Amino acid sequence: MERLELEALLEAVLFAQGEPVGADKLAAALELPEARVTAGLEALQKRYESPSSGLTLLRLGDHWQLATKNQYGPWVRKALETRRAAPLTPAALETLTVIAYNQPVSRAFIEQVRGVDSSSSVAGLLEKGLIEEAGRLDLPGRPVSFKTTDHFLRVFGLASLADLPPIRPEEPAQKEAIP
């Protein structure tokens, strides 16, 4: 399979998928080595950087997703007649921060850090698709744990969790006293 044919095939599959998909799954579906698929995805991503394209290929950690460029968002929203999602409340943002920096975490951990009941914040974040269940922890009662999703990465413009800002910014170097 030639390079351009591979890019076209990847483009078609990503468009049909609609959701983020891993290079490993694409490689399995296309019966190609993962390294070749990743190279094809990177070439496709570079091609979308052209100003004549309204699309972009997002790399979300180990996953890839075809999307429209941000600058065309207003027109896309108008065409789809989507309503603007309600912004996150301060409590929801605080809950999301606890999860993002400490995942996977239980509801009890979130409430211990925040000092208040977080049930409604967790439910709202689950509903918005920003977090998901990450299994059960090996603790008494086997509580459900939560982690962030690929949708969280997209919404906050992150390639991976490593791109989260540091919790404590580095201290500025102390200035030497001028004699």
ChimeraX attribute file (.defattr): number of C-alpha atoms within 10 A of each C-alpha:
attribute: neighborCount
match mode: 1-to-1
recipient: residues
	/A:1	7
	/A:2	6
	/A:3	13
	/A:4	12
	/A:5	11
	/A:6	20
	/A:7	21
	/A:8	13
	/A:9	14
	/A:10	20
	/A:11	19
	/A:12	12
	/A:13	16
	/A:14	20
	/A:15	13
	/A:16	10
	/A:17	12
	/A:18	11
	/A:19	14
	/A:20	20
	/A:21	19
	/A:22	16
	/A:23	21
	/A:24	17
	/A:25	13
	/A:26	20
	/A:27	17
	/A:28	12
	/A:29	10
	/A:30	15
	/A:31	10
	/A:32	14
	/A:33	13
	/A:34	17
	/A:35	12
	/A:36	14
	/A:37	22
	/A:38	17
	/A:39	15
	/A:40	22
	/A:41	23
	/A:42	17
	/A:43	16
	/A:44	20
	/A:45	20
	/A:46	12
	/A:47	16
	/A:48	18
	/A:49	14
	/A:50	11
	/A:51	8
	/A:52	8
	/A:53	11
	/A:54	14
	/A:55	18
	/A:56	19
	/A:57	22
	/A:58	21
	/A:59	22
	/A:60	22
	/A:61	15
	/A:62	13
	/A:63	18
	/A:64	23
	/A:65	22
	/A:66	24
	/A:67	16
	/A:68	16
	/A:69	16
	/A:70	11
	/A:71	9
	/A:72	11
	/A:73	11
	/A:74	9
	/A:75	10
	/A:76	14
	/A:77	12
	/A:78	10
	/A:79	9
	/A:80	8
	/A:81	9
	/A:82	9
	/A:83	8
	/A:84	7
	/A:85	7
	/A:86	7
	/A:87	8
	/A:88	14
	/A:89	11
	/A:90	10
	/A:91	15
	/A:92	18
	/A:93	14
	/A:94	17
	/A:95	21
	/A:96	23
	/A:97	16
	/A:98	19
	/A:99	22
	/A:100	20
	/A:101	17
	/A:102	14
	/A:103	14
	/A:104	20
	/A:105	22
	/A:106	23
	/A:107	18
	/A:108	17
	/A:109	16
	/A:110	23
	/A:111	15
	/A:112	12
	/A:113	12
	/A:114	14
	/A:115	10
	/A:116	11
	/A:117	13
	/A:118	20
	/A:119	13
	/A:120	11
	/A:121	19
	/A:122	22
	/A:123	14
	/A:124	16
	/A:125	19
	/A:126	17
	/A:127	11
	/A:128	15
	/A:129	14
	/A:130	21
	/A:131	22
	/A:132	19
	/A:133	15
	/A:134	16
	/A:135	15
	/A:136	15
	/A:137	15
	/A:138	10
	/A:139	9
	/A:140	6
	/A:141	8
	/A:142	11
	/A:143	15
	/A:144	17
	/A:145	20
	/A:146	25
	/A:147	22
	/A:148	23
	/A:149	17
	/A:150	25
	/A:151	17
	/A:152	21
	/A:153	19
	/A:154	17
	/A:155	9
	/A:156	10
	/A:157	13
	/A:158	18
	/A:159	18
	/A:160	16
	/A:161	15
	/A:162	10
	/A:163	10
	/A:164	15
	/A:165	9
	/A:166	9
	/A:167	8
	/A:168	6
	/A:169	7
	/A:170	7
	/A:171	6
	/A:172	6
	/A:173	6
	/A:174	6
	/A:175	6
	/A:176	6
	/A:177	5
	/A:178	4
	/A:179	3
